[in-house]
């Protein structure tokens, strides 16, 4: 029996059950056009056009494609509601039903034929957009593996936006409204598969409803209105003439790090230069763009000179207005006034806003009772900095940092006003967020399937949203798609620059040292040659001059240069749409080859000398790129070096060429953005870093999606996780003589996206649990390993997950929780099963203190996974540190607990569990941090310091015996390393902040480079305040490096005076808080330079008006702010209770 016959039989049985008994003619309608106002099914577009008067009257036509099954069983309440709302808003509709399988001989049309017969006329597509409820519509009878590529091919040919609204088949409307996790159990079919085909606007429009024991989907009218309004705005992008089209380019900053010092923040992207390139391209395309700056530096200067950003420590709103940084002064009343938008908000939302920020206009960015909207006007294109999300005014303290008081606080009035200005006053056709790292996607609300009470939905409204996002950070990018309704245009990650031109010098330095040892007469000649090169590279000369003598300096320089070839930390930011230069191409291709080439892996395994592998591979790639196509075959036969055979050399050379071809498609970024602004269909692509393979992630400029988690953890990831777990256990045993009984871990989303679950595997391995894979690699289940196989006790864990991990991978969180519960339930000796022992102990305590069922006691006692409050993001500690909102470590420990004490797992969706969190941390003996890429290390951001430090400080409140702190890495999979956290931080500092080569590479980035050094200083500050992993002498050296070197001070002051002020102030604060005991020399340098900096800043602020904080450190603690104290009161009680001790 074929699929059509099976379907007919099924429908007949359903008809009998429902008592509907459709006639034969209806049964034979396997596809066609329908409409709720007609009983007929139209078999041609011409017939429907004659009946449907709106066809020729509407400026827009939208197609709806639903399943035959839904139409046949009259389960089209959602489709009917959509049709009514589209027509109410003036859009004509062509609703079609069809099978998702193709049997032309039986009358079921292929997707292409559905498009041809129902949505086209005379070979021309008639619809402006398609709402697609089918998942396999484009594939016909193809295999599932071809589904995505075939769908994309058809959608590209149509070249209209393909919309995919969301319906919940598991939750009714009441359940959905109450569920902050959104559709956590329905992510795969509600979001992931749609994203893989480039379908957009994932707005929930229907929920489950059971009628007479039959499943129906009932519409959500308000969400349907939002969905329809947004698709109309998307389609308008095709309708509006380019010369009339208005666009807002929204840049980011890092407010807590310092607004003035971090304008144009965007991970891995030279944002200012990219924006100038975008403006120039838009002008070429016909957009009205006026007075474009020459380059990124000029744009940055214009933004700073005009103060076209938000108020902060050194900037008052009065200064912004005086400098001309205001685009619009929004009054409270009248047309274009804030109240016309504010009064449209739900009363509950207005109540939230006023509770946090006061009645409009509030206190932030207010001038003469007007809300100040900032930015630069280039005609029909605005360039703006995203507003501050969690604080107000020209200061940074515990008083004004509202997000520290309550991470679920709404954005300020001015934040909402800015987006309403863009949409309804400037009347932009779209907003383009440029650079990874905004706040809109992290506003409070549901994880996905947002409601009208979710702040990302409220702020973005109906405005079409595009987001230029780092291709290597796909997990965080899902938030902008699912919570901001953005179409992502990904960009190439930064280049881990491995300068192959250094190899020749390394060889010459080696020859010099060898000649010295052999007392060769060539020493003088070689030294002169080296000196000539040093004269051209001051950073090299500086390394030599730091040592006691020339020979020692040569050895140090050779070591730095060699290390830069083996493992580079030097990054060059990407410029939007620009093809990398040759040196960058070599570095990108080598990273790709290292991560994906089987031949390269075999060569590396056979090569005993790590430096030899990396240097020869770099030279090989360089040679291949420098040869013409005609020369490549002869080149492969020329010199195979470390490569075993000519055949393998040829294969490797071909891989190099393929990677280069992929890399050259980076120009697609610019083309893609122009297509996006024209309302075209945007092709999807897999997110990833160059190490995942350039052939896989290129061309960039695509609407990226995530890998399917069905195969996480992979077998390879699990093997690495097992090895890392065993190395951690052995290292602790070596250090203490004992097995660790409980390990605390910080787990973020990159473990899944970058390593396919190595840290997840480490958790499972510590517990003595392993995945069960199918032959194809899908994880079917997990199972416990027998103790005889494990040959050690089962180690207990506590895992602090990030908000992004929580949102993106609820199924993997559930896996870890299930593993814990499985192990806690095993009838094993408590000496061999620390999870069971700790769980049983907690159960006994709970049952002795209160009446509680065994199942509830077990659930509470087996909590091991904790994270942010539902709908919020962050650990809190980093906010408190930057705002100086603390005096003692116990205050920071309480803040960390108040931000982290939410349990996740089976039956737990962020359950408030402060007590359980504290009890878990109290039992921990070890804390582990992991890293997976040189792009992001322990000094890159303060998140690791705030979480690891948070664990450390909580533990210290209850025990004299602190946590042993370790770090694990698998950056190079053949070399898995577990070391002390202190050793790893020292290694990073040696390779970055104390490395003249790294410093020179950062200086090449100008303003952004200075901000990067500042952020590393802030992170050092965080580590020093929360742990004892950084020696005082290291801080001394950092002060000497950045504030004691006249060239560096001059550069920092010229490029980013706000950054050097922040650095010096943080060093002073460390000393004043007695977290750093500086050497007399370092303290003298610091005090002298801060006097100079203060003078510079006073000169800068000479004409300033209004109150500002400047460099003052104002300590405002949680017990001094009533609203803040309320949120920590419960944690306070736990810390002060009798259980302490």
N, C-alpha and C positions, 0 to 999 in steps of 0.2 A: 504494500500500500504506500503510495507516494505521500509527500507532505500535504498537498492540497486535499487529497481524499481523507487523510487523518484529521485535518482541520475541520472539514465539512462534518465528519462524524462527531467531532467534539462539540461543534456548535449546535448540532441537532440535539445532543444530550443536554446541553445547557439550556436550550430552548424549552425542552420538556420540563426540566427542573423549574425554570422560571415561569412556565405556563404561557409562553409567548407565541410559539408555533408560527414562525415566519413562513411566508409563502416561497415557492420555488424561485420566482424572479429575484427576490431579495437574496436568496441563497447563492445565486449565480453572480451577484455583484461582488467580485473579488477585489476590485479597485474602482475608484471613481471619485468624482467631486460631490461633496454633500454640503448642505447648509441647514441650520436649524429652522429656517423659514420655509423649507421646501421638503416635501415627501419624496421627491424624485432624486435619483442618483444620476448625475450627468457624466456621460462617457467621453465627451469632448469639451475642450475649453470653449470652443465656439458656441456650443449649446448653453454652457453656463453663462457665457458673456451676454447672450441674448436675454437670459432670465434675470441676471444680476445687474441691476441698474447702476450700482456703485462702481462697476468695473471701469467704465469710461469717465466717471465723475470724480474719482479719487486721484489725488496727486501721488499717492503711494499705494502699492499693492503688496501684500504680504501673503506668502503661502504657509499653510499649516499642513504638516504631514503626520498622520497618526496611524496606529495599527488597525488593520482590518478587524482584528479581534475586539478592540474597544468599540468600534463603530457597530459591529455585528451584534454585540451584547448591550448596546446602548449605554456604554460606560464612558460617555464623552461629556460629562458635566463640565470638566475643566476646559475642554476644547470649545464647548458652546459659550462658556463665560468669556473666554479669550476673544472669540469672534465678536461677541456683543461689545466688549470694551474697545477692541480695535475700531469697530465701526463707530462707536460713540466718540472716539477721538479722531475720526475722519479718515480712517485707513480702510481701504478695500481689502477683502480677504478671499483667498481661494483655498478652502479646506479640502484636503484629499485624504482618503484612506487607501492603504494597500498592504499587501503582504511584505514581510521582510525577506522572504525567499522568492526565487524566480523560477516559474515553470510556464514559459510562454505558451506551450501547447495546451496548458490547462487554463490559460487566461490570466495568470498572475504576472504582472509586469515587473521588469527589472527597474531599479531605481532610475537609471538613465532614461528609460522609456516613460516612467512616471513624470520626470522633468519634461521630456519632449511632448507628451500628450496632454498634460494637465497644467503645466506652468509655463509653457512656451507656445508661440504661434509663429508660423512661417520661419521656424528655426531660430527665433529670437526669444530669449528669456523675458517674461512679462513681469515677474515679481522682483521687488527690490530687496527682499529679505525672506528667509525661510525659518519658520519655527518647527524644529524637527523633534518629534517625540519618539521616533524610531532610533534604534541603536545600530541595527544591521542593514539599514535601508540601502546603503551604497554598495553592498557586497553581492547581492543576488545569492547564488548558491556557492559562493567562494568559501574557502576554508577560513576559520576564525582568524588565523594568523595573518591573512591578507586584509582583514577588515579595515584596519586603520589606514594603511597605505592606499587602498582603493577608495576609501571615503575621502581622504585628503585630495586625491587626484580629481575626483568628481567635483568636490567643493571648489578647488582651484579653478576648474574650468567654468563653474558658475560665477565665481568671483563676486559674490554678494555675502553679506554677513549671515552666518548660520547660527541661529539662536537655540539654546537648549535650556529651557526652564526646568526646575526641579520639582518633583512631587515626592512625598514621603509615603511609602507603602507600609511602614512599621509604626508610625505615630499618628494619632489623631491631632486635631488642631490644638486642643488643650494641652496635650503632652508636649507637642512641639513648642508652644509658646513658653512653657515652663522649663524647657531643656536648654541650658546654656551651651551644651556640647553640640547643639544643632542636630545634624544627621550623622553622628559619629559612626553609627552602625551601618550606614548606607553610602559611605564615601565612594566606594569603588564604582557603583553604577550611577550614582548621582553626580559625581564630579570627575573622577579620574578618567573614565573611558571617554567622556565628552571632551575633556581637555586634550586627550590624545588625538582627537580629530579636529581640533581647532574650533569647537563650538563654544559660544560665549554667552554671557549674561545668565549665570547660574542662580537665578532668583526663585525661591520657592513659591509656587502658586497653587499647590494643592496638598491635602493631607488625607490620611486613611479615614474611611468611614465604613462601618459595617451596617448593612441594611438587610434584614432577614437572613442573617448569617452569610451574606455575600459581601465580598470586598468591593467597595467603591472608592473613588477618589473625589473628594469634595473640594471645590475651589475656595481660595482665600481672596475675596474681592479686592481688598486693599493692596495685596501683593501683586495681583494681576494688574491693577492700575499702575503700580510702579514699573512692572515689567514692560507693559505696553508703552509707557512714556519713555522708557530708556531705549527701546528698540526704534521708536520714532526718531529719537535724537541720533541714534547710530545711522539710520538711513538718511537723515538730513545731511550727513557728511558728503553723500554722493550728489545731493541736490544743490547745495550752496556753491556758487561760483568761487573759485580760488581767490580772486581779488577781493571778495567780500567776506571771506572766511576769517574768523578770529580764533586765535589759539593762545592759551596761557601755558608757558613753560615753567613748571614748579620745581625749583631746586631745593635741596635740603641743607640742614646744618645739624650740629650735635649740641642742642641747647645746654645740656648739663655739663658738657665739656667746655662750653664757652661759645656763645652765638657769634661774636665778632671774629673769633679765631678759626671758625670751622665752616664758613660759608662755602657752599658748593661741595659739601661732603657727598661722596658716592663711592662705594667700595670698588676699587680697581679701575675707576674711570677718571680721566682728566675732565671734570665736569665743565669748567669754564671754557676751555678750548672746544670741547664737544658742542656746547651750546652755540658758540660763534659759528662753527661749521654748519650746524643745523639752521641757524638764521640765514646764512648765505645761501644754502640750498633752497630754503623756502622762498627767498627772493627770486632766485633763478626760476623757480616753478611758477611764479606769478603772484605769490602772496605780497600783500602790502607791508613791507618791512623797511623801516627807515633808520638811518644813522647807525648802521651796524658797526660795532667796535672792530678794530683791526684783528685782534686776537684775544685769547682767553685772559691774558694778563690785563689787557685794557678793559675787558668786561668786569673783571674782579675789581680793578681800581675804581671804575664807575660805580659799582655797587657799594664799595666802601666809602667813597667820597660823598655819595648821595645818601648814605646811611639807609639804603633801601632794604632794611631787614627789621628785626624785632628789637625791642628794648632789652638791655641786659646790664651787666655790671658797669660798663663804660659808655652806655648809650641810653639817653632818656628819650621819651616820646617827643619832648620839646625839641631835642636835637635833630630828631628824624624829620620833623616838619620843617625846621629851619634849613636843613640841608637839601630838602626837596625829595626825600625818599618816599613821600606819601603819594600813592596813586589816587586815593579817594578818601575823603573824610565822611564817614557814614553817620548821618544824623540819627537820632532816635525815632523821630516822627516823619511823616510825609512820604512822598514817593521816593523810593531809593533809601528809605530809612530802615533801621534795624528792626523796628517793631513789626513792619509789614511781613518780615520773615519769621520773627520770633513768635508772633501770635499764631502762626500756622502749626507750631510744634504741639505735640501732645502735651496736655497738662502735666503728666508725669515727667516728661523731659524738661519742661520749664522748671519744675520743682527741683529736679536734680541740678540743673544749671545754677539756680539761685542759691541752693544749699552750699555749693562749692565756691561760686564766684560772685555771689551777690546779685541784686537786681541789675538789669542792664543800665549802663554799659559795663558794669563791673569796674575793676581797677587796672586791668592790663591794656596797654596801647590805647589809652583814652586821652584825648586832647580836647579841651573845651566841650566836654560831654559828647564828643564824637569818637567813634571807633576808627582808628587809623589803619588803612589798608596800604601795605608797602609793596614796592617793586619798581621796575624800570619799564617805561613805555617805549616800544619800538614800532608804533603804528598799530597794526592789527595783531601784533604779537606782544605779549607781556612776558617779562622774565621776573620771577618772584622767588622769595625764600619762604618755605612752608612755615606757618606760624608755630610758636611754642605751644606744646601740647599740655604741659602739666604745671606751669608756674606763671607768675605775673610780675611785672615791674622791672625796675633797673637794679635788681639785686638777685642773689642766689643764696637763700638761707632756708632753715627749717620752717620758717614762718610762711614763706611764699611758695614753697614747693608742695603744692596741693597733692600731687600724685604720690608723694611720700606719705602723706596723711592717709590717703585712700587710693590705691591703684586703680579702682574702678570709677574714679571721678570723671565726669565728662570733660571734653575740651573747653577752653574758655570761650567767652562770647566772641572775642575777636577772631578765633579760629573758625567758628561757624560763619561769622560775617565775611571772612575772606573768601570762602568758597561760594557763598551766596553772591558776593560781588562779581566773581568771575562768571558765574552762571547767569545771573538775572540782571546785572547792571552793565557790565562790560559785554555780556551776551556772547560769550565764547562758544564756539561749536564743540570744543574739546579742551581738556587739560592734559598735558603731558608731564608726568613726573620723571625727572631726569636724574638717574643715579640711585643705586640701592641704598636704602637707609632712612625711609620716611617714617612718619608716625601715624598717618591715616589708617593704615592697615592694622595698627595695634590699639586703636581706640576701643573702649569697652563695648562688649556685645557678644553675641553668640559666636561660636567658632566658625560656623558656616550657616547657610540657610537663614539669613538674617531676617529679623522682624522690623517693624517700624520703630521699635524702641532701641534698636542697636545704633550706636553712634556712627560707625562707618557708613551705614546706609543713610542716616540723617544728613551727614555732612556732604557726601558726594551727590546725593539727590538723583537727578536725572542726567547729570552731566557725563558725557562720554569720557572715559578715562583710559589713557595709555601710559605705560610705565616702562622706561628704559632700565633694564634690570640685569645684574650680573648673572651670566649663564651658569656659573659655578655655585650659585646659592639658590637652587631651585626650590628647596623646601620652604624657605621664607617667602619665596615668590608666590607660593600657592595662596598665601594670605592676601596678597593684592588682587588675585583673581577671584577668590571665593568671598572675600570680605569687602573689597572695593570695586568689584565688577570690572577690573582692569583687563585690557588686552596687553599682554606683556610683549615687549620687543627686547630680546636678550642681547647682551653685548659680550664680547670676548673678555675673559678675566685678565687681570694684570699679568705682565710677563715676568716670570721668575728668571731674571736676566743672568745667563751664564756666559760671560764674555770670553769667547774662544780666542780672542786676540791676546789674552793673558798667557796662553799656553807657551808661546815662544819665549816670553820673559821667564816663566817658571823654569823652562829648560835651561835658559842662560844662567839663572841664579843657581841652579843645580850644578852646572858646569863650573861656575865660579867657586862654589864651596868644595867641589871635588878637586879643582886645580889647586886651591889653597892647601888641601890635605896632602896632595901629591907634590907640593912645592913646585908647581909647573911654572915655566917662564911666561905662560899665557895669562897669568893672573892679572897683570896690569892692563893688557888689551881687553880682556873680558870686563874688568871693572870700569874701564872708560866707556865701553859700550853700554853697560848697565847705567852708569851715571848720566849718559845722554838721554836715556829713556826716563830716568827719574826726574830730570829737569822738565820733562813734558807732563809729568803726572804728580802734582804736589801731594796728592793723598798717599802716594807710594813713599814719597820722601818723608812725609810726616811719620809714617810707621817706623822707618829706619831711625829717625831722629829721637824717637821715644826710648830707644834702647841705649845701653851703656856704650856700645861701640858699633862700628860699621858692620862687622861680621855678624854680631848678634842681631842687628837690624835686618840684615839680609835674610837670616834664618826666619825671623818673625814675618817679614814680607812674604817669603816663599810659603810659609805656613798659611797665611791669610789667603794668598792667591790660590793655593792648592785647594783649600777648603771651599773657596768660591766656585771652583769647578766641580767639586764633588757634591756640594749641597749649598745651593745659593739661597740667600735671604734677600737679595737685592731685587726690588720690584720696580717695574716701569708701568705706569698707568696707561691704559688703552685710551685712544681718542676715537670717538664714535665714527665708525665707517672708514677709518684709515687702515690701509694695509701696513702691517709691521715692516720695519726696516730689516735688512738682511740679518743683522746680529740678533734681533728679536725673533725673526723667523727660525733661526737655528735653535734658539732656546725653546720656543714653543714646540717645534717638531721633536726635539730631544725629549721634552717632557711627555709628549704623546707616545713616542717610541718606547720610552722607559716603562710607561704604564700599560701598553697594549701589545707590544711586539713579542711574539713567542721567540723569534730568533734572537732579539736583543736580550731576553731573559736568559736564554741558554748561554749566550756569549758571556753575560755578566756572571753567571754561575761558574763558568769555567775559568774566568779571569781572576787570578789571585789578587791582583793589585787594583783596588777600587779606583784610584786616580787614573790608572792606565785605561780602564774601561771608559770612564767619563770623558777623558781628554781625547781619546781616539774616536769615540762616538761623535763628539762635537766636530772634530776635524773631518770625519767621514761625511757628516751631514753638510758641512760647509763646502766640501769639495763637490758633492753631488749638486748642490744648489748653484754652484758656480760654473758647472758644465752645461753646455747646450744639449738639446735633445739628441743630436747626432753623436755627441761625444759620450753619452751615458753608457752605452753598451761597452765601449772600449775601456771606460773608466772602471766599470765593474770587474774587468779582467786585470786591472793594473796592479793594485796593491791591496790585498785583503787584510793586511795587518793582523789584528787579533781574531778576525773572522775565520772560522775553520776552513771554508772552501769558497771557490769562485761562485758556485751556485747559490750559496747562502748570501754571499755579498750582493749578488744580483737581486735576490729577493728583498734584502734589506734596503738596497737602493731604490727599488720600486716602492717600498713602503714610505720611504722618505719623500719621493716624488708625489705620491698620493696625498700625503699629509700636507705638502706645500700647496697642492691644488685646492685642498679643502680650506687651508688658511687664507688663500687669496679671495675666497668668497666672502670675506668679512665686509667687503664693500656693500653687501646686501643690507647692512644695517641702515644706511642712509636711504636706500630705495624702499626698504620696508616701512620706515617711518612715513615717507611720503604717501605710500599706498594706504597705510593705516588712516591717515588724515583724509584720504579720499573715500573712506568707508568700504574699502575692499576686504575680501576674505584674507585673513592672515594665517599663513601656514604654520602648523605646530612643529615643534622639534624637541628632542630630548634634552633636558638640562644636564650639565656636567662640566667638569674642569678639563683643561687640555690633557691631563693625565688619564682621563677616561677615553681619550681618543679624539683627535681633531675630526676624523671622518665621521664621528658620531655626533658631535655637538655643532658642527658647521653645516650650512652657513648660519651665522648668528643673524639676529634681526627677526627671529621666529618667536612665536607665542609658545614658550616652553611648557613642558609637562614633566611629571615625575615618573620614575620607573615604578612598575607594579611591585607591591610588597609581598606578593605571594611567595617569592623565592628568597625572602629575607628571614633569617640570615642565610647567605649562600654557604655552600660547603667550604669554600676557601676562607670566607670571613669567620666561620666557626672554628676552623683550624687555627687561625691567628688568635682568635679570642681565647681558645683553650691554652695556647702557648703563653699568652700574656697573663692569664690567670695563674698558671703554674709558676711563671717567673715572679709574679707579685708575691705569691705564697713563699717561694724559696728565698726571695730577698728579705722578706719580713722575718722568716725563720733564721736567716743568717744574721740579721741585725739584733734580734731579741732572743733567739733560741726557741721560739714558740710559733705555732701556726697562728695566723690572725683569726679571730673568732667572728668578727663582723667588720665589713668594709663599707665605708660611705663613698658614694660616687656622684659625680656631676655628669649628667648625660644630656647632650643637646642633639638637635636634628641632624647635624652633619655626619653623625655616626651611621645613620641609615643612608643618607644620600651619597656620601663620599666613600664609605667603606663597606656598604651593604650589610652592616650589622656586626662589626667587630666588637664593639663595646657591649652591645646586646648579648653577643655570644660569650663575652667574658662573664657577664652576670649569670648566664645559664651555666657556664662551666664552674664557677665558684659554688653554685648550688648543687652541682652534680646532675645537671639536666642536659639533654641533647635533643636537637630537632629530629623529626622523622621526615625524610624527603621522599618524594616520588622519583621515578626514573628521570623525569624532566626537570627535577630540581625544585618543585613546589614543596613548601613546608606543609605537610599534611597534619602534623601533630607534634607534641613534645613528649618525651618520656624520661623518667629518672634512670640514672645509671646505677647499677649495683655498687655497693661500697667496695666489694672485692675488685671491681674494675677501676673504681675511682682511686683506691689505695691512699686515701686521706679523708679527714672529716669534711662534711659539707659546711661551707662557709656562709654565714649570714650576711645580708646586705641591707643597705638603705640607699635608695636612689632618688636624687633630686633632679626632676626632669624640667626642661625649659617649656615655656608656653607654646613655642612653635612646634616642638616635638609632640606635645599633648594634642595640638590641633591636627597635625598632619598624619600621625601614626597611632591612632587609638587602638588598632588591632595588635600592634606590637607591644604597647603598654599592657594590654590584656594578656598577651603571651607571658610577659615577665611576671605579672601578678599570679597567673595560673601556675607558673613554675614554683613560685614561693609557696602557694597553698598546697600544691602536690607534695613538696618536700616537707612542709610543716605537718602534714598528715601521715607521714611514713612512721611505722612502728619500728623505730631504730633506737639504738642507744643514744642518749643525749650527749654523750662524749664524742659521738661520731656524727651528730646532726645538730649543729648549733642553732639552726633555724627552729627546729622542733623544741629545743630546750628553751630558747628565748620566748617562743610563742606560748608554750605551756606555762612558763613562769608568769607571763602577763595575764593569761586567762585566770590563773589562780588569784592574782592580785585583784583583778576586776570583780571576780565573783565574791571575794571576801569584802569588797567595799560597797557593792550595790547589787540589787537583784537584776540579773541579766541572763538571757538564755545562752545555752552553750554555743549556738550558731552565731549569735551576735558577738559573744565574747571572742570566738575564734576569728571572726571577721576583723574586729578591732585589733586583736593581738597579732594578726598576720599582715597588717598594713606595712608595706615597705617602700611604696612609691609615692612621693610627695612632689608638689610643685606649686605654681602660681595659683592664685584665686581664679576661678573660672572667668573667662572673658578678659583677663588681664595678663600682663607680661612684666617680668623683671624680679630681681631678688631683693630690692629695697636697699641693700647695703651700699651699692654704688651711688645711689641717690643721696643717701645720708653723708657719705664721705665727700662727695663733690659740693654739697651744701654746707659742709662743716656742722651738721646737725647732730652732734654727739660730743660727749666728754669721755665716757668710759667704754671699755669693750663690752660690758654687759648690756649697754644700751644698743650697741650694734647687733649683739646676739639676739636681743628681743625683736629688733626690726627684722632681722633675717627670719626668725621664727614666724612672725606675723605675716610675712610675705610667702613663706614656704610651707606652712602647716595645713595644706589641703591635700587630702589623700585621693589617689586615683587607682582604679582597678575594677574588679567585678563588683557591681552594685555601688561603686564609688565614682562620682563625677565631680571631684573637687570638694568632698566632704570636709568640713572644718574639723581638723584633727591636730590641734596644737600640742596637746598632751602626748599623743602617740608619736608625733614627730620628735619631740624632746626626748622621750624615752628611747627611741631608736638611736638618736645621736649619742645619748649617754652611754649606750652599750658598744658603740663603734670604737675600734682600736686603730683603724687605718682609714685614711682618706686618699682617694686616687683621682687624679686628673689625667685625661688623655688628649693627645693632639694627633691630627691626621694630615696636616699640610704645612709646609713652610710659609704659606701665604698668611696663616693665622697662628700666631704663637702666644705664649703666656703673657706677653707684654702688649699684644695688639689691642686688647680691650680689657676693661675692668671686670668683665662678667666672671671669669674664672676666679679672680681674686676675691670677688664678693661671695661666691658660692663656697669655694674651698675655705676661704677665711671665715665665712659664716659658720660652716661646720665646726671649724677649729675653735671659734669663740664660744659657741654653744657648749661644746664639750668642756671647755675650760671653766665654765660656770659651775660644773657639777663634779669635776674630777681634777685631782692634782696631776694625774697622768694624761698628758695631752695626746692628740692624734699623731701617729706616724704618717708622714705625708710623702706620697710617691707620685711619680709621673710615668705614664706608659705611652709609647709611640710605635707606630708601624709605618712611618713615612716611607721607609724602604722595606717592603714586605719581607725580603729575605733577611732582614736584620731587625728583629723585634727587641726593643730595649725597655726595661723597667729600671728606673733610677730614683734617687730621692728628688723631691720637688725642688729642693734648694739647688742641687746639682744642675737640674734642667734649666732653672731660671738663670743661673750663672752662665751656663752654656749659651743661652739666648742672648744675654747681655754681651758676652764676649763676641758673638757673631754679628750683633747689631749695634747697639749704642756705643760700645767701646771699639768698634771696627771702623777705621777711617774709610774703608771701601764702601761700607754700607752708608755711612754718613754722607759721603760724596754723592751716592746715588739718590739719597733723600733730598739733598740740597738742590739737585737738578729739577726737583718738582716745585721749587719756589714756595709760594704761600701754602699750598697743600702739604709740602714736605715739612715745613715748620710745624703745621698742625699735627702731623704724624709724630714728630719728636715730642711735641707737647703731650699727646695722648699716651705715649710710652712713659713719660714722666708721671702722668696722672695714675697710670696703672702701677708703676713702681710705688707711688704713694699708697695705693690701695693695698698692695702686698705688705708693705711695711706696717700699715695700721692694723692689719688683720692676722698676720702670721709673723714668724721669725725666719723667713726664707731668704732674706736679703741682708747681707752683712753691711754694717755701717761704712766699711771701707769702699764698698761698691757704690754707695750713695756719694761718698766723697769724690770718687772717680767720675761719677756722672756730673757732679757740679763742676769739676775741673774741665771735663770734656765740653760742656755746653755753655758754661758761664765764666770759665776761666780762660778760654781761648778767644782772643780778640777777633780773629777772623770769623769764628762761629757766632759770637755775640753780634758782630756787625751785620752778618747775614740774617740772623733771626730778627733783629730789630728792623731791618729794612723790609724783609719779606712779610713779617707777621708780628708786629709789636705786641699784639694782644697775647700771642702764644708765649713769648718769652716772659711776659709779666706773670702769666699763669704758672709757668714752670718755677720761676724764682719764688713766687708766693707759696707754692706747695712745698718746696724745700724748707722754707722758713716755718711753715706750719708743722712739718714733721719735727723740726728741732724744738719748737715751742711746746709741742705735745709730748716731748721726751720720747718720741719714737725713733729718733736718730740722734746719736751723740757724735757730732761732726768733729773732724780734726780742726785745730786752730786755723790752718791754712784754708780749708774748705769753707769754714764759717766766715772768715775774712773776705774771701772771694764773693760769697753769697751776699753779705751785707753791703759790700761796696757796689756790687752790680745792682742790687735792688734800689739803692739810693739813686743811681743813674736812671734806672727804669722809672722810678717814681717821678723823677724830674721830667722825663720824656712824656709820661702819661699826663702829668699836670699841664704841660705845654699843650698837649692834644686837647685837654678838657678846658682850656682857658676860656673859651667862649661858650661853654656848655651852660644850659639852664635846666632847672629841675633837679631833684634829688637823685643821687646815684651812689651805689655801694663802692665802686672802684675796687681797690685792692684790700679793703678791710675784711677781716675774718670775723663774722658775727655768729656766735654759737647759740642757736635756738634749738632746744631739745624737746623730745616728745611730751614730757610732763609740763612744759610751758605753753603748749598749744592745745586747747580743750578738745577740738575735733580730732586731733591726732591722737591724743591720749586715750580717747574712747576706743579707738581701733586696736590699741596695744594693751588695754587694761586687763583683758583675759590672760594674755601672755605674761604680763607683769605678775599676776597672781600665781601662775604656774612656776615662774622662776623663784618666787618668794615663798613657795609652799614648803611644807614639811618634807615632801618627797625629795627636795633638793639635798644633795649630799652624797 
